[in-house]
Amino acid sequence: MKTLVVYDSNFGNTKKIAEAIAETLKARAISVKEITIDSIKGIELLIVGSPINAWRPTTKIKDFLDAITPGKLSGIKAAAFDTRVKIFISGNAAKKISKALGEKGAAIISDSIGFYVKDNEGPLLDGEITKAQQWAADILQKTK
Ligand SMILES: Cc1cc2nc3c(=O)[nH]c(=O)nc-3n(C[C@H](O)[C@H](O)[C@H](O)COP(=O)(O)O)c2cc1C
């Protein structure tokens, strides 16, 4: 299945999660800073991840999602994740990304998920890479 993992990352933590997911899915992880709308041509599974910044996905992820014309993702499976700190109200960027992907026509094949960092700059908490690999492995099963 032709898969693309798109991520944004300020301090490298979301990148690490994106790469772990991509490896499990035998896919490419590409920074949103390098993506063009043509990058999603021909893909069958799209995973999008962002750090939570003020309860939302980053502006670059939002711009990427906004640039996708409605219906463009029909026939494409998709899922979303975010990275966040453990605070009382983290917000949920992944859920917002999932919703936007669905609105563009994608079939959401997994619940969105959050991965935890210790502080704003990281590091990822222990076990989060394994959690990412398991989330991706579950997605892989659902595509079969
Ligand atoms: C400006 C800013 C706003 C943030 N807002 C939130 C937030 O609302 N909720 C949350 O859980 N984490 C928040 N964080 C923590 C980020 O989620 C954390 O920096 C991120 O997961 C690290 O991933 P990265 O290394 O890929 O950027 C914020 C961080 C920054 C720098």
The ligand as a MOL file (V3000), in Angstrom:
LIG
                    3D

  0  0  0     0  0            999 V3000
M  V30 BEGIN CTAB
M  V30 COUNTS 31 33 0 0 0
M  V30 BEGIN ATOM
M  V30 1 C 4.3790 27.3030 21.6720 0
M  V30 2 C 4.0660 25.9330 22.2270 0
M  V30 3 C 2.7520 25.6240 22.5730 0
M  V30 4 C 2.4530 24.3530 23.1050 0
M  V30 5 N 1.1540 24.0720 23.4270 0
M  V30 6 C 0.8570 22.8290 23.9210 0
M  V30 7 C -0.5050 22.4810 24.2390 0
M  V30 8 O -1.4370 23.2480 24.0810 0
M  V30 9 N -0.7330 21.2390 24.7210 0
M  V30 10 C 0.2640 20.3150 24.9070 0
M  V30 11 O -0.0120 19.2060 25.3650 0
M  V30 12 N 1.5500 20.6140 24.5990 0
M  V30 13 C 1.8670 21.8360 24.1170 0
M  V30 14 N 3.1620 22.1500 23.8030 0
M  V30 15 C 4.1890 21.1100 23.9390 0
M  V30 16 C 4.4040 20.4520 22.5950 0
M  V30 17 O 3.3840 19.5490 22.3590 0
M  V30 18 C 5.7990 19.8270 22.5150 0
M  V30 19 O 6.7200 20.8890 22.4100 0
M  V30 20 C 5.8900 18.9170 21.3050 0
M  V30 21 O 5.1540 17.7360 21.5060 0
M  V30 22 C 7.3130 18.5430 20.9820 0
M  V30 23 O 7.3190 17.9440 19.7070 0
M  V30 24 P 8.3500 18.4320 18.5980 0
M  V30 25 O 9.7170 18.1820 19.1450 0
M  V30 26 O 8.0710 17.5720 17.4210 0
M  V30 27 O 8.0880 19.8780 18.3080 0
M  V30 28 C 3.4850 23.3890 23.2820 0
M  V30 29 C 4.7960 23.7270 22.9210 0
M  V30 30 C 5.1100 24.9650 22.4170 0
M  V30 31 C 6.5410 25.2870 22.0490 0
M  V30 END ATOM
M  V30 BEGIN BOND
M  V30 1 1 1 2
M  V30 2 1 2 3
M  V30 3 2 2 30
M  V30 4 2 3 4
M  V30 5 1 4 5
M  V30 6 1 4 28
M  V30 7 2 5 6
M  V30 8 1 6 7
M  V30 9 1 6 13
M  V30 10 2 7 8
M  V30 11 1 7 9
M  V30 12 1 9 10
M  V30 13 2 10 11
M  V30 14 1 10 12
M  V30 15 2 12 13
M  V30 16 1 13 14
M  V30 17 1 14 15
M  V30 18 1 14 28
M  V30 19 1 15 16
M  V30 20 1 16 17
M  V30 21 1 16 18
M  V30 22 1 18 19
M  V30 23 1 18 20
M  V30 24 1 20 21
M  V30 25 1 20 22
M  V30 26 1 22 23
M  V30 27 1 23 24
M  V30 28 2 24 25
M  V30 29 1 24 26
M  V30 30 1 24 27
M  V30 31 2 28 29
M  V30 32 1 29 30
M  V30 33 1 30 31
M  V30 END BOND
M  V30 END CTAB
M  END
